[in-house]
């Protein structure tokens, strides 16, 4: 079994964040806000610990999995908007980064 890295966790988090953003975009009146917020936080996540190939602590892997599971359960697009700033902050904290 290959060792997971920090980059792997960030890639999974970014994929989940893209799904969350897509869900939030269903609120047409908030489209600009959603995309501005998403762009800012996506850039922050993309820059977190990149290129280190550092092995991923199993506890961090579990935290990222749990976070992804939580956002994948969101069915209300307004709730998805609420999570657009919450999700990346939690992911960054799990990765040992300052949000």
MMTF fields as JSON, N, C-alpha, C and O atoms, coordinates in Angstrom:
{
  "mmtfVersion": "1.0.0",
  "mmtfProducer": "UNKNOWN",
  "numBonds": 395,
  "numAtoms": 396,
  "numGroups": 99,
  "numChains": 1,
  "numModels": 1,
  "chainsPerModel": [1],
  "groupsPerChain": [99],
  "chainIdList": ["A"],
  "bondAtomList": [4, 2, 8, 6, 12, 10, 16, 14, 20, 18, 24, 22, 28, 26, 32, 30, 36, 34, 40, 38, 44, 42, 48, 46, 52, 50, 56, 54, 60, 58, 64, 62, 68, 66, 72, 70, 76, 74, 80, 78, 84, 82, 88, 86, 92, 90, 96, 94, 100, 98, 104, 102, 108, 106, 112, 110, 116, 114, 120, 118, 124, 122, 128, 126, 132, 130, 136, 134, 140, 138, 144, 142, 148, 146, 152, 150, 156, 154, 160, 158, 164, 162, 168, 166, 172, 170, 176, 174, 180, 178, 184, 182, 188, 186, 192, 190, 196, 194, 200, 198, 204, 202, 208, 206, 212, 210, 216, 214, 220, 218, 224, 222, 228, 226, 232, 230, 236, 234, 240, 238, 244, 242, 248, 246, 252, 250, 256, 254, 260, 258, 264, 262, 268, 266, 272, 270, 276, 274, 280, 278, 284, 282, 288, 286, 292, 290, 296, 294, 300, 298, 304, 302, 308, 306, 312, 310, 316, 314, 320, 318, 324, 322, 328, 326, 332, 330, 336, 334, 340, 338, 344, 342, 348, 346, 352, 350, 356, 354, 360, 358, 364, 362, 368, 366, 372, 370, 376, 374, 380, 378, 384, 382, 388, 386, 392, 390],
  "bondOrderList": [1, 1, 1, 1, 1, 1, 1, 1, 1, 1, 1, 1, 1, 1, 1, 1, 1, 1, 1, 1, 1, 1, 1, 1, 1, 1, 1, 1, 1, 1, 1, 1, 1, 1, 1, 1, 1, 1, 1, 1, 1, 1, 1, 1, 1, 1, 1, 1, 1, 1, 1, 1, 1, 1, 1, 1, 1, 1, 1, 1, 1, 1, 1, 1, 1, 1, 1, 1, 1, 1, 1, 1, 1, 1, 1, 1, 1, 1, 1, 1, 1, 1, 1, 1, 1, 1, 1, 1, 1, 1, 1, 1, 1, 1, 1, 1, 1, 1],
  "groupList": [{"groupName": "UNK", "atomNameList": ["N", "CA", "C", "O"], "elementList": ["N", "C", "C", "O"], "formalChargeList": [0, 0, 0, 0], "bondAtomList": [1, 0, 2, 1, 3, 2], "bondOrderList": [1, 1, 2], "singleLetterCode": "X", "chemCompType": "L-PEPTIDE LINKING"}],
  "groupTypeList": [0, 0, 0, 0, 0, 0, 0, 0, 0, 0, 0, 0, 0, 0, 0, 0, 0, 0, 0, 0, 0, 0, 0, 0, 0, 0, 0, 0, 0, 0, 0, 0, 0, 0, 0, 0, 0, 0, 0, 0, 0, 0, 0, 0, 0, 0, 0, 0, 0, 0, 0, 0, 0, 0, 0, 0, 0, 0, 0, 0, 0, 0, 0, 0, 0, 0, 0, 0, 0, 0, 0, 0, 0, 0, 0, 0, 0, 0, 0, 0, 0, 0, 0, 0, 0, 0, 0, 0, 0, 0, 0, 0, 0, 0, 0, 0, 0, 0, 0],
  "groupIdList": [1, 2, 3, 4, 5, 6, 7, 8, 9, 10, 11, 12, 13, 14, 15, 16, 17, 18, 19, 20, 21, 22, 23, 24, 25, 26, 27, 28, 29, 30, 31, 32, 33, 34, 35, 36, 37, 38, 39, 40, 41, 42, 43, 44, 45, 46, 47, 48, 49, 50, 51, 52, 53, 54, 55, 56, 57, 58, 59, 60, 61, 62, 63, 64, 65, 66, 67, 68, 69, 70, 71, 72, 73, 74, 75, 76, 77, 78, 79, 80, 81, 82, 83, 84, 85, 86, 87, 88, 89, 90, 91, 92, 93, 94, 95, 96, 97, 98, 99],
  "secStructList": [7, 7, 7, 7, 5, 2, 2, 2, 2, 2, 2, 2, 2, 2, 2, 2, 2, 2, 2, 2, 2, 2, 2, 2, 6, 6, 1, 4, 4, 4, 2, 2, 2, 2, 2, 2, 2, 2, 2, 2, 2, 2, 2, 2, 2, 2, 6, 1, 1, 6, 6, 7, 7, 7, 5, 7, 7, 2, 2, 2, 2, 2, 2, 2, 2, 2, 2, 2, 2, 2, 2, 2, 6, 7, 7, 7, 2, 2, 2, 2, 2, 2, 2, 2, 2, 2, 2, 2, 2, 2, 2, 2, 2, 2, 6, 6, 7, 7, 7],
  "xCoordList": [0.85, 0.0, 0.891, 1.747, 0.688, 1.531, 1.25, 0.135, 2.273, 2.134, 1.43, 1.822, 0.396, -0.302, 0.539, 1.258, 0.435, 1.199, 0.253, -0.96, 0.845, 0.078, -0.564, -1.717, 0.174, -0.382, -1.635, -2.593, -1.633, -2.813, -4.019, -5.123, -3.802, -4.897, -5.419, -6.627, -4.506, -4.921, -5.704, -6.715, -5.246, -5.97, -7.386, -8.332, -7.542, -8.878, -9.743, -10.926, -9.147, -9.888, -10.321, -11.443, -9.441, -9.789, -10.905, -11.772, -10.892, -11.968, -13.302, -14.323, -13.298, -14.523, -14.974, -16.168, -14.012, -14.336, -14.962, -15.863, -14.495, -15.09, -16.543, -17.404, -16.818, -18.209, -19.063, -20.207, -18.513, -19.226, -19.535, -20.645, -18.559, -18.751, -19.835, -20.701, -19.778, -20.788, -22.188, -23.137, -22.311, -23.607, -24.052, -25.225, -23.123, -23.453, -23.85, -24.639, -23.318, -23.638, -25.1, -25.57, -25.81, -27.233, -28.036, -29.142, -27.495, -28.151, -27.697, -26.653, -28.473, -28.071, -27.777, -26.866, -28.528, -28.328, -26.989, -26.534, -26.36, -25.095, -23.91, -22.824, -24.106, -23.084, -21.737, -20.705, -21.729, -20.47, -19.788, -18.583, -20.567, -20.023, -19.432, -18.323, -20.164, -19.717, -18.393, -17.469, -18.297, -17.079, -15.901, -14.767, -16.141, -15.055, -14.515, -13.304, -15.42, -15.029, -14.315, -13.276, -14.861, -14.269, -12.87, -11.963, -12.693, -11.381, -10.341, -9.232, -10.688, -9.747, -9.334, -8.146, -10.294, -9.983, -9.323, -8.476, -9.688, -9.044, -7.555, -6.714, -7.239, -5.832, -5.079, -3.93, -5.722, -5.077, -4.838, -3.762, -5.83, -5.668, -4.591, -3.804, -4.565, -3.58, -2.158, -1.246, -1.96, -0.626, -0.214, 0.911, -1.075, -0.804, 0.098, -0.327, 1.322, 2.218, 2.528, 2.922, 2.369, 2.574, 4.036, 4.937, 4.239, 5.554, 6.472, 7.651, 5.959, 6.821, 6.894, 7.845, 5.92, 5.812, 5.905, 6.273, 5.563, 5.604, 4.544, 3.421, 4.899, 3.894, 2.752, 2.949, 1.582, 0.386, 0.148, 0.077, 0.028, -0.291, -1.674, -2.594, -1.845, -3.147, -4.284, -5.425, -3.975, -5.017, -5.451, -6.628, -4.522, -4.856, -5.673, -6.651, -5.276, -6.021, -7.461, -8.395, -7.643, -8.988, -9.785, -10.983, -9.129, -9.816, -10.27, -11.384, -9.424, -9.784, -10.93, -11.863, -10.851, -11.946, -13.265, -14.3, -13.228, -14.448, -15.002, -16.213, -14.109, -14.526, -15.178, -16.218, -14.567, -15.125, -16.486, -17.423, -16.592, -17.87, -18.946, -20.093, -18.563, -19.515, -20.047, -21.254, -19.165, -19.644, -20.387, -21.265, -20.05, -20.774, -22.203, -23.019, -22.507, -23.868, -24.759, -25.968, -24.182, -24.947, -25.873, -25.437, -27.144, -28.131, -28.695, -29.209, -28.61, -29.147, -28.049, -27.005, -28.26, -27.223, -26.882, -25.755, -27.835, -27.538, -26.584, -25.703, -26.768, -25.852, -24.469, -23.451, -24.441, -23.158, -22.405, -21.185, -23.124, -22.497, -21.878, -20.76, -22.594, -22.065, -20.74, -19.838, -20.629, -19.451, -18.292, -17.191, -18.501, -17.421, -16.228, -15.096, -16.458, -15.331, -14.986, -13.851, -15.949, -15.702, -14.818, -13.845, -15.154, -14.434, -12.922, -12.155, -12.474, -11.024, -10.316, -9.174, -10.978, -10.347, -10.119, -9.063, -11.104, -10.957, -9.885, -9.058, -9.9, -8.887, -7.486, -6.578, -7.308, -6.0, -5.556, -4.391, -6.463, -6.116, -5.709, -4.742, -6.441, -6.106, -4.714, -3.992, -4.347, -3.034, -1.917, -0.763, -2.275, -1.268, -0.923, 0.113, -1.798, -1.594, -2.457, -3.456, -2.063, -2.875, -3.846, -3.426, -5.148, -6.137, -5.985, -6.751],
  "yCoordList": [-1.188, 0.0, 1.245, 1.397, 2.129, 3.328, 4.261, 4.322, 4.974, 5.943, 7.184, 7.741, 7.603, 8.836, 10.031, 9.987, 11.095, 12.304, 13.468, 13.375, 14.55, 15.77, 16.217, 16.649, 16.116, 16.484, 15.67, 16.206, 14.372, 13.527, 14.065, 14.136, 14.442, 14.97, 16.285, 16.517, 17.141, 18.424, 18.188, 18.846, 17.26, 16.944, 16.459, 16.865, 15.596, 15.107, 16.249, 16.344, 17.11, 18.243, 19.197, 19.704, 19.44, 20.331, 19.754, 20.493, 18.458, 17.82, 17.964, 18.257, 17.76, 17.911, 19.375, 19.664, 20.29, 21.715, 22.127, 22.966, 21.548, 21.828, 21.361, 22.05, 20.191, 19.704, 20.633, 20.926, 21.089, 22.001, 23.312, 23.834, 23.837, 25.083, 24.919, 25.78, 23.816, 23.558, 23.526, 24.038, 22.929, 22.863, 24.27, 24.619, 25.065, 26.422, 27.313, 28.242, 27.046, 27.852, 27.724, 28.494, 26.772, 26.62, 27.829, 28.054, 28.608, 29.834, 30.942, 31.559, 31.182, 32.097, 33.51, 34.16, 33.994, 35.349, 35.514, 36.64, 34.427, 34.463, 33.997, 33.776, 33.844, 33.25, 33.972, 33.319, 35.286, 36.047, 35.862, 35.619, 35.978, 35.795, 34.403, 34.249, 33.394, 32.007, 31.819, 31.209, 32.331, 32.137, 32.941, 32.462, 34.143, 34.924, 34.222, 34.09, 33.781, 33.084, 31.788, 31.482, 31.038, 29.765, 29.945, 29.178, 30.926, 31.171, 31.5, 30.968, 32.361, 32.757, 31.565, 31.363, 30.786, 29.656, 28.515, 27.816, 28.316, 27.263, 27.572, 26.68, 28.833, 29.227, 28.985, 28.542, 29.273, 29.05, 27.562, 27.168, 26.735, 25.287, 24.737, 23.873, 25.242, 24.761, 25.029, 24.267, 26.097, 26.448, 25.809, 26.014, 25.06, 24.484, 23.253, 22.206, 23.378, 22.231, 21.536, 20.37, 22.197, 21.573, 21.273, 21.99, 20.181, 19.829, 19.201, 18.979, 18.917, 18.362, 16.84, 16.238, 16.228, 14.768, 14.172, 13.011, 14.994, 14.53, 13.457, 13.588, 12.388, 11.362, 11.962, 12.847, 11.462, 11.962, 11.169, 9.94, 11.876, 11.25, 10.608, 11.246, 9.354, 8.694, 9.477, 9.426, 10.197, 10.999, 12.163, 12.522, 12.744, 13.826, 13.266, 13.878, 12.112, 11.453, 11.203, 11.458, 10.709, 10.443, 11.737, 11.765, 12.802, 14.093, 14.638, 15.146, 14.534, 15.009, 14.162, 14.692, 12.849, 11.975, 12.362, 12.418, 12.626, 12.984, 14.317, 14.48, 15.261, 16.567, 16.435, 17.039, 15.651, 15.433, 14.754, 15.125, 13.772, 13.091, 14.075, 14.008, 14.978, 15.96, 16.87, 17.093, 17.388, 18.292, 17.544, 18.113, 16.283, 15.508, 15.189, 14.757, 15.397, 15.178, 16.409, 16.326, 17.523, 18.765, 18.696, 18.428, 18.943, 18.905, 20.286, 20.49, 21.218, 22.561, 23.473, 23.621, 24.082, 24.943, 26.155, 26.647, 26.64, 27.74, 27.273, 28.018, 26.064, 25.479, 25.279, 25.444, 24.924, 24.78, 26.11, 26.138, 27.197, 28.523, 28.761, 29.268, 28.401, 28.555, 27.807, 28.283, 26.649, 25.793, 26.209, 25.677, 27.136, 27.535, 28.144, 28.029, 28.78, 29.293, 28.369, 28.369, 27.59, 26.673, 25.504, 25.175, 24.879, 23.698, 23.917, 23.144, 24.951, 25.097, 25.426, 25.014, 26.159, 26.467, 25.199, 25.033, 24.315, 23.058, 22.194, 21.593, 22.132, 21.345, 21.87, 21.087, 23.171, 23.755, 23.451, 23.125, 23.553, 23.216, 21.751, 21.431, 20.862, 19.44, 19.192, 18.308, 19.973, 19.833, 20.555, 20.549, 21.178, 21.87, 23.265, 23.826, 23.817, 25.141, 26.166, 25.814, 27.409, 28.499, 28.925, 29.224, 28.957, 29.351, 30.772, 31.22],
  "zCoordList": [0.0, 0.0, 0.0, 0.871, -0.974, -1.034, 0.136, 0.655, 0.53, 1.603, 1.067, 0.042, 1.768, 1.39, 1.809, 2.807, 1.03, 1.319, 1.615, 1.43, 2.074, 2.305, 0.994, 0.983, -0.105, -1.414, -1.743, -2.3, -1.402, -1.636, -0.869, -1.407, 0.383, 1.203, 0.633, 0.599, 0.188, -0.39, -1.675, -1.917, -2.491, -3.731, -3.434, -4.109, -2.434, -2.06, -1.535, -1.861, -0.723, -0.167, -1.285, -1.27, -2.245, -3.355, -4.214, -4.678, -4.427, -5.205, -4.474, -5.097, -3.166, -2.376, -2.374, -2.447, -2.291, -2.3, -3.629, -3.658, -4.716, -6.032, -6.068, -6.615, -5.485, -5.429, -4.571, -4.917, -3.465, -2.575, -3.288, -3.185, -4.004, -4.753, -5.807, -5.964, -6.52, -7.551, -6.952, -7.546, -5.785, -5.11, -4.681, -4.817, -4.17, -3.723, -4.897, -4.724, -6.082, -7.258, -7.681, -8.519, -7.117, -7.425, -6.976, -7.469, -6.048, -5.592, -6.538, -6.328, -7.558, -8.631, -8.139, -8.651, -7.162, -6.651, -5.949, -5.748, -5.579, -4.839, -5.677, -5.14, -7.002, -7.857, -7.75, -7.592, -7.831, -7.765, -6.412, -6.339, -5.355, -4.003, -3.849, -3.337, -4.288, -4.18, -4.909, -4.371, -6.112, -6.892, -6.363, -6.4, -5.875, -5.273, -4.029, -3.853, -3.181, -1.953, -2.273, -1.687, -3.188, -3.576, -4.156, -3.834, -4.986, -5.588, -4.528, -4.558, -3.604, -2.551, -1.693, -1.441, -1.249, -0.378, -1.142, -0.586, -2.386, -3.195, -3.353, -3.239, -3.613, -3.737, -2.438, -2.45, -1.333, -0.026, 0.201, 0.651, -0.107, 0.046, -0.89, -0.504, -2.115, -3.087, -2.619, -2.941, -1.868, -1.399, -0.089, 0.365, 0.514, 1.844, 1.743, 1.254, 2.197, 2.302, 0.995, 1.007, -0.111, -1.42, -1.686, -1.251, -2.421, -2.897, -1.869, -2.145, -0.704, 0.337, 0.254, 0.753, -0.357, -0.391, 1.015, 1.196, 1.996, 3.379, 3.587, 3.099, 4.314, 4.592, 5.409, 6.241, 5.146, 5.82, 7.096, 7.074, 8.189, 9.469, 9.343, 8.832, 9.797, 9.693, 10.361, 9.902, 11.438, 12.103, 11.207, 11.188, 10.477, 9.546, 8.392, 7.962, 7.896, 6.825, 7.263, 6.502, 8.474, 9.0, 9.148, 8.864, 9.589, 9.746, 8.392, 8.27, 7.39, 6.056, 5.494, 4.892, 5.695, 5.252, 5.906, 5.242, 7.192, 7.936, 7.444, 7.301, 7.189, 6.687, 5.312, 5.05, 4.451, 3.112, 3.211, 2.504, 4.076, 4.275, 4.733, 4.291, 5.616, 6.139, 5.026, 4.937, 4.188, 3.135, 2.038, 1.389, 1.825, 0.818, 1.256, 0.441, 2.524, 3.028, 2.897, 3.114, 2.551, 2.455, 1.24, 0.12, 1.484, 0.402, 0.075, -1.025, 0.985, 0.793, 0.236, 0.87, -0.924, -1.494, -0.617, -0.669, 0.185, 1.092, 2.192, 2.621, 2.63, 3.625, 3.004, 3.675, 1.716, 1.016, 1.014, 1.18, 0.827, 0.866, 2.237, 2.334, 3.292, 4.648, 4.816, 5.504, 4.193, 4.339, 3.438, 3.584, 2.517, 1.616, 2.35, 1.879, 3.474, 4.254, 5.418, 5.894, 5.874, 6.991, 6.56, 7.24, 5.432, 4.968, 4.859, 5.434, 4.136, 3.984, 5.298, 5.505, 6.178, 7.462, 8.286, 8.896, 8.301, 9.03, 8.371, 9.058, 7.046, 6.323, 6.635, 6.914, 6.59, 6.881, 8.31, 8.539, 9.259, 10.642, 10.766, 11.458, 10.098, 10.142, 9.565, 10.026, 8.562, 7.921, 8.665, 8.236, 9.787, 10.59, 10.083, 10.439, 9.255, 8.672, 9.416, 10.044, 9.335, 9.868, 8.778, 7.66, 9.089, 8.066, 7.584, 6.731]
}
